[in-house]
Amino acid sequence: MQIAVFGLGYVGVVSAACLARDGHSVVGVDPNSLKVDLLRQGKSPIVEPELEELIVAAVASGRLVAGSDAAAAVNQCELLLVCVGTPGQPNGSLDLSYVRRVVQQIGTALAGASGYKVIVIRSTLLPGSMQSVVIPALEESSGRRAGTDFGVCINPEFLREGSAIYDFDHPPKTVIGACDERAAATVRELYARLSAPLIVTDLRTAEMVKYVDNSWHALKVTFANEVGRLCKAMGVDARLAMRLFCMDTKLNISSAYLRPGFAFGGSCLPKDVRALTYQGRLLDVDTPVLSSILASNQLHIAHALAMIRATGRRRVGLLGLSFKEGTDDLRESPVVTLAEQLIGKGYELAVYDRNVRLASLMGANREYILNHIPHIGRLMVDRAEQLLEHAEVVVVASAEGEVRALLEKLPAEKSIIDLVGMRSAGEGVGESRQTYAGIAW
């Protein structure tokens, strides 16, 4: 392809060199004459292993050239990669002036250009920026329509400094956010040789992915460091403890527990987080991340309550009561907490959980209901149909088989608040109805 790369900073120059190496004809565009001159001389404007060798070969072959004329690059190329910076402001907001300036230059050039062009944003943008900044600037400056006269995509990069070329060739995933299939197909072709999973999705999801990734990376570092401080204070080798932790690829280093849903509960997680942070206080070790876990969990329960209140309806049915689907364990169940809050707010509540039936309970759970939450025990019904008949708002806290089937038949005037994600994204039970709301989707 004929490709223009706007912005010869870290992402731009690595992308330009790798694409030229792969046989594309690449024009690097930057207003900084020093960067342009260095590239023309076959020198790298940044320090990155193996990069200068790629640049030397690409410039010598004629597949990589550099300049400052944005209009000429637009006219010459079919694929326009925007790789300019989005620096953070002191208050945390992003400075999008570089992105806005470049896309306006591209748009102005598009007005007089022939052929279908695809503009691909590789800069890191918050969700909504493509629709509120990039596309309007392109359309206004070009007088043309995105998705019809030209294509627009966002293609977040996952490059680490120090291993950027390896990461370019071996990405964990390739994500393309597109507003039309023609544009997506062009970018898909660009990465056809890579073996990584390639996902085409909507613009907002593609914008969000980079922030989810980087926030998770930051959380992992902070978590390990807090554990390290606690371990040292307790005479434990933190390096060994974390090495053992990382050996569990079933729950710890895996996708387990990383699906949005309702709050956690049970006999282990709340108790152990509470005990560890208490020990930290005793040892005068500050653990802000660990200490925020239970508070954040409570906020999620409060969010569910707010969603119920927003319906304006008073008769509520809770489908599920235990802390975890498929069990009868009520210990620190967030659904029990939600039920108590609903009762306290005067809602008319009915509860159904086929695993938590008062008549069949034995031992600790029977005692727990009778002695600790008898007010909830009295509200339990024997059949799900009874709950659905009573409720104006059905709160789904369990997605077991019979629940799915019953909800498919629920009258449209009844509201569904889904705490568990009844099916995969976009396929959830009732997601097409106006009275459906998911807790995090």
ABEGO torsion letter per residue (X at the ends): XBBBBBEABAAAAAAAAAAAAAGBBBBBBBABAAAAAAAAAGBBABBBBGAAAAAAAAAAAGABBBBABAAAAAAABABBBBABBBBBBAAGBBBAAAAAAAAAAAAAAAAABBEBBBBBBABBBBBGAAAAAAAAAAAAAAGBBBGAABBBBBBBBBBBBGAAAAAAABBABBBBBBABAAAAAAAAAAAAABABBBBBBBAAAAAAAAAAAAAAAAAAAAAAAAAAAAAAAAGBBAAAAAAAAAABAAAABBABGABBBBBBBEAAAAAAAAAAAAAAAAAGBBBAAAAAAAAAAAAAAAAAAAAAAAAGBABBBBBEABABBGBABABGBAAAAAAAAAAAAGBBBBBBBAABBAAABBEAAAAAAAAAAAAAAAABBABAAAAAAABABBBBABABAAAAAAAAABBAABBBBBAAGABBBGABBGAABAABBBAAX
